[in-house]
Amino acid sequence: MILCVDIGNTNIKYGLFEGNKLAVSFRGATDLKRTSDEYGTLLTNMLSIKGISTEEIRGAIISSVVPALNYTITHMCAGYLGVEPMLVGAGIKTGHNLRVDDAREVGADRIVNDVAAIRKYGAPLIVIDFGTATTFNAINEKGEFIGGAVAPGMRGSLDSLVSGTAKLPRVEIETPKSVIGKNTTTNLQAGLVFGFAGLVDYIVKKTKKEMKLPDVQVVATGGFSEIIAKEVACIDHVDKLLTLQGLKYLYDLNCSEGKK
């Protein structure tokens, strides 16, 4: 089995692949204070619950937007799984050309999402990831990343609003029945869900216009992709496994062992 790990600012996603099939996936909180032993214990306990032995894992690959955790998770894979993981970054083969000012600034998660989306849906594309940040990736007809946009994430926006005000409560992010809220909770939910729907709709519209591709497909992934996709007409596909599948493809591309 191959372990794919996506280290995000809020959560770490784990996926175990048997061949090209995702056998198991789970997530845990991103915590800079945890040691490799703590992460290793959490991982092995989760694998045990799923009925999987660490001896079944013969390779691993990591994408990360939290550099401070790279060594910790790499060390955890070596110590608890007995494998040296690949790290998506300089030196790894992706087959994805980045036509931007500085390719080093492009987050590993964006590259991984693009690679998976192109393989599954073809190019051109717009790929949206609803994570800690909301990212928009524009991919041209040649499958090249030509740029995009980064907006705040829904959860972070809510946290910022609640922490910066005295009376607004923390609420569940879900779609209210009406944009005209009747209480504080539905007011907040309306502002978040319908506000982000408007943001997505406008940025996608502008991106299509600048790409001169009015019919380009739009793929969405990430925690809140399903909520927003129900409120806009511009999202063609919701694919919440995109990042993990992209990691598995990059593992196969870079490691002959992964093709057995």
Summary of the structure (lengths in Angstrom):
residues: 260
radius of gyration: 19.2
end to end distance: 10.8
largest distance: 58.7
contacts: 833
relative contact order: 0.15
helix: 42%
strand: 23%
